Amino acid sequence: MTAFAAILDALFADPNIGREALYTSDGGAPVLVCVVARQADAITDFGDARLWSETTRIDLRITEVPAPRPGDRLEIDGEAFLIQGEPVRDRERLIWTVDLRPA
């Protein structure tokens, strides 16, 4: 394990940062995973207009979820979400960032 991977594991394990979630792949069984939630606002250019929207993004460790897909389900604190769009891996190939929408 690299030093960077060890640091990420510590961040995900920190109760102030990481949160438990149930991940269910399409047709699979629920698996308990740890996520780091990001609920940043997004600004999108559309012609001459700029649109503001709330987003729900989370980070998943690749060791826990090797291949998330659009339509897979996550339940966080009793709220259900579906992955939308293609997940994106970080440069070190340790974390997936996924966009969520309410289920």
C-alpha positions in Angstrom: 0.0 0.0 0.0 1.3 3.4 -0.9 1.5 6.3 1.6 -1.2 8.1 -0.4 -3.6 5.0 -0.2 -3.0 4.8 3.6 -3.9 8.5 4.0 -7.1 8.0 1.9 -8.0 5.0 4.1 -7.6 7.2 7.2 -9.7 10.0 5.7 -12.5 7.6 4.8 -12.4 6.0 8.3 -12.6 9.4 10.0 -16.2 9.7 11.4 -16.1 13.5 10.6 -15.5 12.9 6.9 -16.5 9.3 5.9 -20.0 8.0 6.1 -21.4 4.5 5.9 -23.6 3.7 2.9 -25.3 0.7 1.3 -24.1 0.2 -2.3 -26.2 -2.1 -4.5 -25.1 -2.8 -8.1 -27.8 -3.4 -10.7 -29.0 -6.9 -9.8 -26.5 -7.4 -7.0 -26.7 -7.7 -3.2 -26.3 -4.6 -0.9 -22.7 -4.1 0.4 -21.7 -1.8 3.2 -19.2 0.8 2.0 -17.7 4.0 3.3 -18.2 7.2 1.2 -17.1 10.8 1.4 -19.9 13.1 0.4 -19.5 16.3 -1.6 -22.5 18.4 -2.1 -21.1 21.2 -4.1 -23.0 23.6 -6.4 -22.3 23.4 -10.1 -22.4 26.2 -12.7 -23.0 25.1 -16.2 -22.8 27.3 -19.3 -25.7 27.0 -21.7 -25.3 29.4 -24.6 -25.1 32.9 -23.1 -26.6 31.8 -19.8 -25.0 30.3 -16.8 -27.1 27.8 -14.8 -26.6 27.1 -11.1 -27.7 23.7 -9.7 -27.2 21.8 -6.5 -25.3 18.5 -7.0 -24.7 15.4 -4.9 -21.4 13.8 -5.5 -19.6 11.2 -3.5 -16.2 9.5 -3.5 -16.0 5.7 -3.3 -12.8 3.7 -2.8 -12.1 1.5 -5.7 -11.1 -1.3 -3.3 -14.7 -1.4 -2.0 -16.5 -0.7 -5.4 -14.4 -1.8 -8.3 -16.8 -0.9 -11.1 -19.7 1.4 -10.3 -22.2 1.9 -13.1 -25.0 4.3 -13.9 -28.2 3.0 -12.3 -26.4 1.5 -9.3 -28.0 2.4 -6.0 -26.6 4.0 -2.8 -28.4 4.5 0.4 -26.9 7.2 2.7 -28.5 8.0 6.0 -31.8 6.5 4.9 -31.9 8.5 1.6 -31.8 6.5 -1.7 -29.8 7.7 -4.7 -28.9 6.3 -8.1 -25.6 6.9 -9.9 -26.1 9.0 -13.0 -23.5 9.5 -15.7 -20.2 7.8 -15.9 -18.0 7.5 -12.7 -14.6 9.2 -12.9 -11.4 7.8 -11.3 -8.8 9.9 -9.7 -5.3 10.2 -11.1 -3.9 7.5 -8.7 -6.8 5.1 -9.5 -7.8 4.9 -5.9 -11.2 6.7 -5.8 -14.3 6.9 -8.0 -16.2 10.2 -8.0 -19.9 9.6 -8.9 -22.8 12.0 -9.4 -26.0 11.0 -7.7 -29.7 11.7 -8.2 -32.6 10.9 -5.8 -34.0 7.4 -6.4 
